[in-house]
Amino acid sequence: MGRYAVIRLPLLLVALLLMTFASSAQAGLLVLSYHDIRDDVAAKGDPDRYAVSTSNFAAHLDWLRSHAYHPVSVQQVLDARAGKRALPSRPVLLTFDDGLRSVYTRVFPLLQAYGYPALVAPVTSWVELPAGQVVPYGPRDFTRDDFVTWAQLREMQDSGLVEIGSHSDDLHKGIPGNPFGNETPAAVTRRWDAGNGYESEAHYRQRIETDLRHSRDAMVAHLGKPPRAMVWPYAAYNRASNEIAARLGMTLSFDLEGRSHEADIGQQGRDRVDGQSLASLGRLLLFNNPDVRDLAGELRRDLSRDGVRAIQVDLDYVYDPDPAQLERNLDVLVQRVKDIGPSHVFLQAFADPDGDGAADALYFPNRHLPMRADLFGRVAWQLRTRAGVRVFAWLPVLGFHLPDAQQQAALQIRGNDPKDVPRLDPGNPRTRQLVADIYEDLAANTYFEGLLFHDDAYLRDDEIPAYGNGDPAKRTQQLIGFTQELKAAAERWRPKLVTVRNLFAQPVLEPHSEAWFAQRLEAFASAYDYTALMAMPYMEQANDANAWLTQLATRVGQQPRGFDKTIFELQTFDWRSGKPLPDGVLLAHSKLLLAAGVRHLAYYPDDFIGGHPSLPEAREAISARQFPYLER
């Protein structure tokens, strides 16, 4: 896999797909991703964490057979996607990445013995690696002898059991992704060059097409047929790259992403070009040499029971005009997040130095606002690779200060309360296009896995009365529709984004106040993966914080799947007094909510410079690691 596959979940990364196939009789497709299969892999802690021992791999095949799984071929998957023939019950597709020699010496004989089909996806430049050159691969450098040969690939293909797909020609690497030199996956990165800046979209597309065409042509020359499947290195792809792959004949593609236990080969056909689908199928990545008990346990684990533990982080406090101080701030943040061990960080992507809730500038290259610093992509990647968390981009929906004063005046909502966040009119097509451009630019230039829609997405009952014809429910739905447009704009370059939206507590406690916010919990639960409910009693001036939180949890628990879909976001700072909350408050409130049935927790803000909340309290309240805070 190489150095970019940073995955920190128990034993296996479950990356399976979205729903069931369109036919009611169609079972979910399980796709397994293997790499090196060796005889000498340590039971646990092998230097190559993606290697699986030959004995464990054989045991996996035995277990799949004894539990009525039916291995299927790429052709069967293509036929099922086209509606020609349903897959058998409990279908499983075996995939092997990188083109390592063991796929021929260890895997192929076992496939023949069991009669199981598989997909093998080599990196074609590694197959053609010249003698004397090496490829950095995990704990050591691999030479020509570590990779499969064209003759061996041809033999496996001719057996009728093995489909040969592409794992790219030379995209299994990182390239400079920002001015700071961070290397990010080549297939999705706009290359940074000090002389020319960021790669243009046209140059990016040409680079990807040249690589995939080279890989395809090499396979045609040596194997006699083009690949029909594309397996993206590091699960890094986007709509543009899948479009290119589809045009070159690779209409079935795979990543390592997913949201459920089931693969949806029907869902893969939603986005199409020339009649071919553009979405990628997720896979379950096997690592840390899982034995049969590990595999069975992970397949039976209910992913929906995994709780979110998130910290919302102000990038404004990382930024400093002094580069040396910025470096120190970044190091402190990353180390603190690693020490606390949350599952997620909601990372500010906009600059709000005056604290009015609207973006004065952005922390990424974009078409419409000043860029305060090219910082978001760097910090997000550092948090992923060094702290092992999932990073969601936190960005306004309506709250933007545009540099053109006339444009700002033309688009801004005319509100009556000066304390409200300055916001743009969501009913104006120019607002919709401008904000969609910002979200698209964020996705094109940076790494993140989800979106947190800021708490600026509200409308007072006397603002834009024509919006939604003045009906509170319609106004709520129209704002939701706008955020879904923003997600779609971002997903052009960042597929399968998880969505979270901030919700004020008042519409939950007093449902009639939907008219004052254009927000409603039930509507949010249907529209987003999660709602980040601002469970902040001091901000709401509650007389009894514990009673207020208990009432809030009770109201959420009364909603269908209320606790499954709601993140309770606690406060660590009292904005009334201008001081941090006392030690112990965060932990006490988190325990109160968990006892009430709450499953997902977050807090804001995190003062990583001042160390508040204290590390022990933050860790106990919000760590996603298993007790006693062992590495996941």
Stockholm file with secondary structure:
# STOCKHOLM 1.0

chainA/1-632         MGRYAVIRLPLLLVALLLMTFASSAQAGLLVLSYHDIRDDVAAKGDPDRYAVSTSNFAAHLDWLRSHAYHPVSVQQVLDARAGKRALPSRPVLLTFDDGLRSVYTRVFPLLQAYGYPALVAPVTSWVELPAGQVVPYGPRDFTRDDFVTWAQLREMQDSGLVEIGSHSDDLHKGIPGNPFGNETPAAVTRRWDAGNGYESEAHYRQRIETDLRHSRDAMVAHLGKPPRAMVWPYAAYNRASNEIAARLGMTLSFDLEGRSHEADIGQQGRDRVDGQSLASLGRLLLFNNPDVRDLAGELRRDLSRDGVRAIQVDLDYVYDPDPAQLERNLDVLVQRVKDIGPSHVFLQAFADPDGDGAADALYFPNRHLPMRADLFGRVAWQLRTRAGVRVFAWLPVLGFHLPDAQQQAALQIRGNDPKDVPRLDPGNPRTRQLVADIYEDLAANTYFEGLLFHDDAYLRDDEIPAYGNGDPAKRTQQLIGFTQELKAAAERWRPKLVTVRNLFAQPVLEPHSEAWFAQRLEAFASAYDYTALMAMPYMEQANDANAWLTQLATRVGQQPRGFDKTIFELQTFDWRSGKPLPDGVLLAHSKLLLAAGVRHLAYYPDDFIGGHPSLPEAREAISARQFPYLER
#=GR chainA/1-632 SS CCTTCCCCSSSEECCCCSSCCSSTTCCCBEEEEECCEETTCCSSCCSSTTCEEHHHHHHHHHHHHHTTCEECCHHHHHHHHTTSSCCCSSEEEEEEEETBTHIIIIIHHHHHHHTCCEEEEECHHHHTCCTTCCEEETTEEECGGGBCCHHHHHHHHHTTSEEECBCCSSCSSEEECSTTCCEEETTTCCCEETTTEECCHHHHHHHHHHHHHHHHHHHHHHHSSCCSEEECGGGCCCHHHHHHHHHTTCCEEECSCCSSSSBCTTGGGSSEETTEECCCBCCEEECSCCCHHHHHHHHHSCGGGCCCEEEEECGGGTCCSSHHHHHHHHHHHHHHHHHHCCSEEEEECEECTTCSSSBSEESSCCSSSCBSCSCHHHHHHHIIIIICCEEEEEECSSCBCCSCHHHHHHHBCCCSCTTSCCCBCTTSHHHHHHHHHHHHHHHHHSCCSEEEECTTCCCCTTSSTTGGGGCHHHHHHHHHHHHHHHHHHHHTTSCSCEEEEEECSHHHHSGGGHHHHSCCHHHHHHHSSEEEEECCTTTTTCSCHHHHHHHHHHHHHTSTTHHHHEEEEEESEETTTTEECCTTHHHHHHHHHHHTTCCEEEEECCBTTTTBSCHHHHHHHHCCSCTTTCCC
#=GC SS_cons         CCTTCCCCSSSEECCCCSSCCSSTTCCCBEEEEECCEETTCCSSCCSSTTCEEHHHHHHHHHHHHHTTCEECCHHHHHHHHTTSSCCCSSEEEEEEEETBTHIIIIIHHHHHHHTCCEEEEECHHHHTCCTTCCEEETTEEECGGGBCCHHHHHHHHHTTSEEECBCCSSCSSEEECSTTCCEEETTTCCCEETTTEECCHHHHHHHHHHHHHHHHHHHHHHHSSCCSEEECGGGCCCHHHHHHHHHTTCCEEECSCCSSSSBCTTGGGSSEETTEECCCBCCEEECSCCCHHHHHHHHHSCGGGCCCEEEEECGGGTCCSSHHHHHHHHHHHHHHHHHHCCSEEEEECEECTTCSSSBSEESSCCSSSCBSCSCHHHHHHHIIIIICCEEEEEECSSCBCCSCHHHHHHHBCCCSCTTSCCCBCTTSHHHHHHHHHHHHHHHHHSCCSEEEECTTCCCCTTSSTTGGGGCHHHHHHHHHHHHHHHHHHHHTTSCSCEEEEEECSHHHHSGGGHHHHSCCHHHHHHHSSEEEEECCTTTTTCSCHHHHHHHHHHHHHTSTTHHHHEEEEEESEETTTTEECCTTHHHHHHHHHHHTTCCEEEEECCBTTTTBSCHHHHHHHHCCSCTTTCCC
//
